[in-house]
Amino acid sequence: MKKAVLACFLVLVLVLGGVAFGQQVQIPREEALYVAGFQWGPPTTDNPFTGSPMTFVSNPRQHIWIYEPLFTYDGLLTGDFVPILGESFQWRDDLTLEVKLNPNAYFHDGEKVTADDVVYSYKLGQKYPIGYSSVWDWLEDVYKEDDQTVIFKMKADNPNKLMVEDGLGAAYIIPEHIWAKVEEDAGNDIAEIRKFDNKDPIGSGPYRVYYESPETIILERVDDYWGVVLYDGELPRPKYVVHPIFKSNDEGNLAFENGEVDLSQQFMPRIWECWENKGLPIGTWYKEVPYHIPATMPSLWFNVNKPPLDNPELRRAIAYCIDYAKISELAMSNYSPKVEASLIVPYGAQAKYFNKELVKQEGWEYNPEKAVEILEGELGAKKGSDGIYVLPDGTRLGPFKVECPYGWTDWNAALEIVAQSAKAIGIDIETSFPDAPVAYDNRETGNFDMTMWTPSEPSPAQPWLNFQIVLHSKGVPEYGKIAYRNFGRYKNERVDELIDLIPTVTDEAELKKLYDELDSIYRKDVPVIPLMYRPWVFYEYNETYWKGFPNDDNPYAPGMPGVGAGIKILWHIEPAK
């Protein structure tokens, strides 16, 4: 693997008529950006509708190397939409969104990107269960008004401007002249469509697939890329983007330290030692704790209908007993700042809705004495001979099982600290780390005492989306059936009213009041407990071969290598030598 990464050329094997021929292809190191952490395991298909597993080429919800959306969203820095295939959008009325398309856009094969392609792409999500189909929960229709104008019409009985705007970045625009034929050949059967191998995928983005093997994916710059009009006529600086496929974090991190990888989103513990102790030209967004931009909120979810965890005071006691600083230090290598008692992440675009005073008045923090005070004073519990509290009705506080997938090392470590913290005050919590499919099934069917999951990634629908995913009870099936949100089956009529109301409100002062009320109810009922703030993607750069990466001192783009608005990085970096 090391030789493959360091080499200035790769040998591609072409099979012609059953005979293998070697072809030496030059990949100059100074023209290639090496990335890591987006692809685990050999590439299987570049079909963007295949579901899982995807390649980092065919996962356009995040990566826009090949397939582009109308807009991307910079939720980490500015909270702004970044135009790509879409030039602008505006709400004509409460139900009608108008999108103007960039007239310069065309696909790799020279065909223009038109309103027909946009309508076709979105309506695929209406016809088939694919990655962005959920936008049709709120949409009634998407139609072409003229060649450069697309209209999104919301359902009058279920409007949601936040999620429709989120959908502007969720759908990838594909060429109708290619995929309509794929549909026809597949008999309009999504299972058959997913089998289409999509060799040499045609999109509108700045790169194309150059080479794929079980060890490496290489993208090559599209030198007649239409999007130069967005960047003062300039092309991306790297001619190639190379993704070696590593077997483990350790292998990838070693290559990164050695300068064999320029840009990585792998979890790398104690990264500050790279520059403090080793003097390496390595950086992250911040030079100090937390090093990465906080963006997501892995949390402890309770089954709120299962006695005795149905008592919010017991859940509050657990919230006070958890050593959050130890989670940050030991599980997250200090990559998480102090976690707050709120469903609003106090960083990035949603920070404007975070009410620091209310959080301080109503929230919790690590305070074992307060946890004991709740157990003994509020709940009347007494310790048994084994050191575990027992409620007045004889109910022992545990063992409760808390779980997340095996091998998610930072999450596994976080839950071990939760269990240790609880045991220290007299609540019996045991960890369980099943294989991911089992953990997913348990979480979605409600078959758990406590589980760990993240509410949502950065989105223009935040912070509303966090509350909707954690608390909204409408449309959530009963225990035993699969739910994709509100896994603990929490119910509160006022919460449902607020969650339904917020997407219809545009006045900022009123929105802040509504979010304050919603967050206060959340803190009163404690259905989940945030355990850490985590970056959306880890962002680490090595300036041995390329320099000029963004950071807190030079925040020209979010630290998301090749992800969404972070694509701008490719126009700013330059060779280090």
Secondary structure, 3 states (H helix, E strand, C coil): CHHHHHCCEEEEEEEECCEEEEEEEECCHHHEEEEECCCCCCCCCCCCCCCCCCCCCCCCCCECCCCECCEEEECCCCCEEEECCEEEEEECCCCEEEEEECCCCECCCCCECCHHHHHHHHHHHHHCCCCCHHHHHCEEEEEEEECCEEEEEECCCCCCHHHHHHHHHHCCECCHHHHHHHHHHCCCCHHHHCCCCCCCCCCCCCEEEEEECCCEEEEEECCCCHHHHHCCCCCCCCCEEEEECCCCHHHHHHHHHCCCCCEECCCCCCCCHHHHCCCCCEECCCCCCCCCCCCECCEEEECCCCCCCCCHHHHHHHHHHCCHHHHHHHHCCCCCCCCCCCCCCCCHHHHHHCCHHHHHHHCCCCCHHHHHHHHHHHCCCEECCCCCEECCCCCECCCEEEECCCCCHHHHHHHHHHHHHHHHHCCCEEEECCCHHHHHHHHHHCCCCEEEECCCCCCCCCCHHHHHHHHCCCCCCCCCCCCCCCCCCCCCHHHHHHHHHHHHCCCHHHHHHHHHHHHHHHHHHCCEEECCCECCCCCEEECCCEECCCECCECCCCCCCCEHHHHHHHHCCEECC
